[in-house]
Amino acid sequence: MMTAYYHEDGALKTALLARAKDNRAAICRASVWIDLQNPMPEEERYLKEHLSIAIPTRGEIWRNQALNRLYKEDGTTFMTAAILHKINSTHPKTSAVTFILTERCLVTIRHIAPTSFSHFQQRLLNNPAVFMNGPDVLEGLLQEMFMRVAWHMELLVDGVDDLSRRIFDDHAFENKQGNPSILMRRVLQKLGSLADLNSKIHESLQSLERMLIFSRKTARPDQIELQEDLDMLISDAEALLSQTNFMADKINFQLDATLGMINVEQNLISKIFSTVAVFFLPPTLISSIYGMNFAHMPELHWQVGYPVALSLMVAVSTITYIYFKRRGWL
């Protein structure tokens, strides 16, 4: 789908170029933003003809993103960034989006539908006078992307804080309706999900920061306001990157704490089994003695021999328990 946003008669209009067959060329010339979402080969060829720019294929977009390729050719700037989006509510993902910037128009090529694009489309239509050319559109779109990254960061911070309370609460793993091992497993799963989200945010921020720095360097000297806005976005990127590093350290700390608590839980279980085994050692010794088939064992002929043996077992186990309790081993 190829959507064009263009100024006409003092207003900003939008059109699907696939349907605008009669005045498609005029719309392309007047556009400040052409957004290609899952473009077809014929759409790419059409833009290449009317804008006189090279439109990278999906494979080239992936390679450019992997190689971090940013370059300027014949006055046209080609940039690729990893944009954060979610394929569902729990698994974040980054995908490459290409930005082609000319003096008057921005062309974006994407195979995803991030929320930042839909939000900016509405903002663009509501404030057409703010976005008069391609650099203005790029700046606004980048601002919207950073707002979405900051929103994801806020979700990450809230998730880490909530998990911190769960881990370090006085009764963190005490739940009458749940197995402590299952509770710990859920904590580890949540930690893994938060760590994945943090890494995706970091990856997207690094990519966007490189794109901002490149845009700042390639901006014309007379675009002072644009340069100041890009400097501000670069500062925001650096602050968010610093926060992702802090969150990574905090998540690692929580992971170490959770694993430590799991070890404590396992040690308590081992201690219980060891204690129970010690309790049964004296009775086992007594029963083993009286299980021997010797001819001269006077206790075998006592009428109270069996009750005495049982009482002796109970007494030895009780004495062992009291001794362990007083020593603080239980």
C-alpha positions in Angstrom: 0.0 0.0 0.0 1.4 3.4 -1.1 0.0 6.4 0.8 0.9 10.0 -0.1 0.5 13.1 2.0 0.6 16.3 0.0 -0.3 20.0 0.2 -3.0 21.3 -2.1 -4.9 24.6 -1.9 -3.4 25.4 1.5 -4.5 22.0 3.0 -2.9 18.7 3.6 -4.5 15.8 1.8 -3.9 12.1 1.7 -4.3 9.7 -1.2 -3.7 6.1 -2.0 -1.5 6.3 -5.1 -2.9 2.9 -6.4 -6.3 4.6 -6.8 -5.1 8.0 -8.0 -4.3 7.0 -11.6 -5.1 10.3 -13.3 -3.1 12.7 -11.1 -0.7 10.3 -9.6 2.4 12.1 -10.9 1.2 15.5 -9.6 0.5 14.0 -6.2 4.0 12.5 -6.1 5.6 15.9 -7.0 3.5 17.7 -4.2 4.0 15.1 -1.5 5.8 15.7 1.7 5.6 12.1 2.8 5.0 8.9 0.8 4.5 5.9 3.1 5.0 2.4 1.5 3.7 -0.4 3.7 4.3 -3.9 2.3 4.9 -2.3 -1.2 4.3 -4.3 -4.4 7.1 -4.4 -7.0 5.1 -2.2 -9.4 4.7 0.5 -6.7 8.5 0.5 -6.1 9.1 0.8 -9.8 6.6 3.7 -10.1 8.3 5.7 -7.3 11.7 5.0 -8.8 10.5 6.5 -12.1 8.7 9.6 -10.7 11.0 10.5 -7.8 14.2 9.5 -9.6 15.5 7.7 -6.5 16.6 4.1 -5.9 14.0 2.1 -3.9 15.7 -0.7 -2.0 14.1 -4.2 -2.0 13.2 -6.0 1.2 16.4 -8.0 1.1 18.4 -4.8 0.7 16.6 -3.2 3.6 17.5 -6.2 5.8 21.2 -6.0 4.8 21.3 -2.3 5.3 19.9 -2.7 8.8 22.3 -5.5 9.6 25.2 -3.5 8.3 24.0 -0.2 9.8 24.3 1.5 6.4 23.5 5.2 6.3 24.6 7.2 3.2 23.8 10.2 1.0 23.7 9.9 -2.8 22.9 12.7 -5.3 21.4 14.9 -2.5 19.2 12.0 -1.3 19.7 10.5 2.2 19.2 6.8 2.7 18.8 5.6 6.3 17.6 2.3 7.9 16.6 1.9 11.5 15.4 -0.9 13.7 11.9 0.0 15.0 10.4 -1.6 18.0 6.9 -3.1 17.7 5.0 -6.0 19.3 3.7 -9.0 17.4 1.6 -9.7 20.5 1.2 -8.6 24.1 4.3 -10.3 25.4 6.9 -10.7 22.7 8.5 -7.5 21.4 10.3 -7.4 18.1 12.4 -5.0 16.1 12.1 -4.7 12.3 14.0 -2.6 9.7 12.3 0.5 8.3 14.0 2.5 5.5 13.8 6.3 5.4 14.6 8.1 2.1 14.9 11.8 2.5 14.9 14.5 -0.2 14.7 18.2 0.2 10.9 18.2 -0.1 9.7 14.7 0.5 10.2 11.8 2.9 9.7 8.2 1.7 9.3 5.4 4.3 9.4 1.7 3.4 8.2 -0.7 6.0 6.8 -4.2 6.4 5.3 -3.6 9.9 2.6 -1.5 11.3 4.1 0.2 14.4 1.8 2.4 16.5 4.1 5.4 16.1 3.3 5.6 12.4 -0.5 5.6 12.9 -0.1 8.2 15.6 2.0 10.5 13.5 -0.3 10.2 10.5 -3.1 11.6 12.7 -0.8 14.3 14.0 0.3 15.2 10.5 -3.3 15.7 9.4 -4.2 17.7 12.5 -1.2 20.1 12.1 -0.4 20.4 8.4 1.3 23.8 8.7 4.0 22.3 11.0 5.1 19.8 8.3 5.9 21.6 5.1 8.7 19.4 3.7 10.5 16.1 4.1 12.9 17.1 6.9 10.0 18.4 9.0 8.1 15.1 8.5 11.2 13.1 9.4 11.7 15.1 12.6 8.0 14.7 13.6 8.1 11.0 12.9 11.3 10.5 14.9 9.7 12.4 17.8 6.7 10.0 17.7 9.0 7.0 17.6 10.9 8.2 20.7 7.5 8.7 22.5 6.7 5.1 21.8 10.1 3.9 23.0 9.6 6.0 26.2 6.2 4.3 26.6 7.7 0.9 26.3 10.4 2.0 28.7 7.7 3.0 31.2 6.1 -0.4 30.9 9.6 -2.0 31.5 10.2 0.1 34.6 6.8 -0.7 36.1 7.3 -4.4 35.4 10.7 -4.4 37.0 9.5 -2.5 40.1 6.5 -4.9 40.4 8.8 -7.9 40.1 11.2 -6.4 42.7 8.3 -6.2 45.2 7.4 -9.8 44.5 11.0 -11.0 44.9 12.0 -9.1 48.1 8.7 -9.2 49.9 8.8 -10.9 53.3 6.5 -13.6 52.1 7.6 -13.6 48.5 7.3 -17.4 47.9 4.7 -18.2 50.5 1.4 -19.0 48.9 -1.0 -21.5 50.3 -2.6 -21.9 46.9 0.6 -22.4 44.9 3.8 -24.4 44.8 6.8 -22.2 45.6 8.7 -23.8 42.8 6.0 -22.8 40.3 6.0 -19.3 41.7 9.8 -19.1 41.3 9.5 -20.4 37.7 6.9 -17.6 37.0 9.3 -15.0 38.4 12.1 -16.3 36.1 9.8 -16.3 33.1 8.8 -12.7 33.8 12.4 -11.7 34.3 13.3 -13.2 30.9 10.4 -11.3 29.3 11.6 -8.0 30.8 15.2 -8.7 29.8 14.0 -9.3 26.2 12.0 -6.1 26.1 14.9 -4.1 27.5 17.3 -5.6 24.9 14.9 -4.7 22.1 14.5 -1.2 23.4 18.3 -0.8 23.6 18.7 -2.1 20.0 16.1 0.3 18.6 17.5 3.2 20.5 21.0 2.6 19.2 19.7 2.4 15.7 17.7 5.6 16.0 20.6 7.4 17.7 22.9 6.6 14.7 20.2 7.8 12.4 19.8 11.1 14.3 23.5 11.7 14.4 23.8 11.1 10.7 20.8 13.4 10.0 22.4 16.1 12.2 25.6 15.9 10.2 23.9 16.0 6.8 21.5 18.9 7.6 22.1 22.1 5.8 23.8 24.9 7.8 20.8 27.2 7.4 18.5 24.6 9.0 19.2 25.9 12.5 15.9 25.0 14.1 16.1 21.4 12.6 19.6 21.0 14.0 18.5 22.1 17.5 15.5 19.7 17.4 17.8 16.9 16.3 20.3 17.7 19.1 17.4 17.5 21.6 16.4 14.1 20.2 20.0 12.9 20.4 20.1 13.9 24.1 16.8 12.0 24.7 18.3 8.9 23.0 21.4 9.1 25.2 19.3 9.4 28.3 17.1 6.5 27.3 20.2 4.4 26.4 21.6 5.1 29.8 18.4 4.0 31.4 18.4 0.7 29.5 21.9 0.0 30.8 20.6 0.7 34.3 17.6 -1.5 33.8 19.8 -4.3 32.5 21.9 -4.2 35.7 18.7 -4.2 37.8 17.3 -7.2 35.9 20.6 -9.1 36.4 20.5 -8.3 40.1 16.9 -9.5 40.4 17.9 -12.7 38.5 20.8 -13.3 40.9 18.5 -12.7 43.9 15.8 -15.1 42.5 18.4 -17.8 41.8 19.7 -17.2 45.4 16.2 -17.7 46.8 15.8 -20.8 44.7 19.0 -22.2 46.2 17.8 -21.3 49.7 14.5 -23.1 49.0 16.4 -26.2 47.7 18.7 -26.1 50.7 15.7 -26.0 53.1 14.2 -29.0 51.3 17.5 -30.9 51.5 17.8 -30.0 55.2 14.3 -31.4 55.9 15.1 -34.7 54.2 18.5 -34.9 56.0 16.8 -34.2 59.3 14.1 -36.8 58.7 16.8 -39.3 57.8 18.6 -38.6 61.0 15.4 -39.1 63.0 15.0 -42.5 61.5 18.6 -43.7 62.0 18.2 -44.7 65.7 14.9 -46.6 65.2 16.4 -48.3 62.2 19.4 -49.4 64.3 17.1 -50.7 67.0 14.9 -52.6 64.5 17.9 -54.0 62.8 19.3 -55.4 66.1 16.0 -57.1 66.9 15.6 -58.3 63.4 18.7 -60.5 63.8 18.0 -64.2 64.4 20.1 -65.1 67.3 19.3 -68.0 69.7 20.1 -66.0 72.9 18.2 -62.8 72.8 16.3 -62.5 76.1 14.2 -59.6 74.9 12.5 -61.9 72.4 10.8 -63.8 75.2 9.6 -60.7 77.1 5.9 -60.0 77.0 6.6 -56.3 76.9 9.6 -56.6 74.5 7.7 -55.2 71.5 6.2 -52.2 73.3 9.6 -51.5 74.9 11.3 -51.5 71.5 8.7 -49.1 70.0 8.9 -46.8 73.0 12.7 -46.8 72.7 12.5 -45.8 69.0 10.1 -42.9 69.8 12.2 -41.8 72.7 15.4 -41.7 70.6 13.7 -39.8 67.8 12.3 -37.3 70.2 15.6 -36.8 71.9 17.3 -36.2 68.6 14.6 -33.7 67.6 15.0 -31.7 70.9 18.8 -31.7 70.5 18.6 -30.4 66.9 16.1 -27.7 67.9 18.2 -26.4 70.8 21.3 -26.2 68.6 19.3 -24.1 66.1 19.6 -26.5 63.3 15.8 -26.6 62.7 
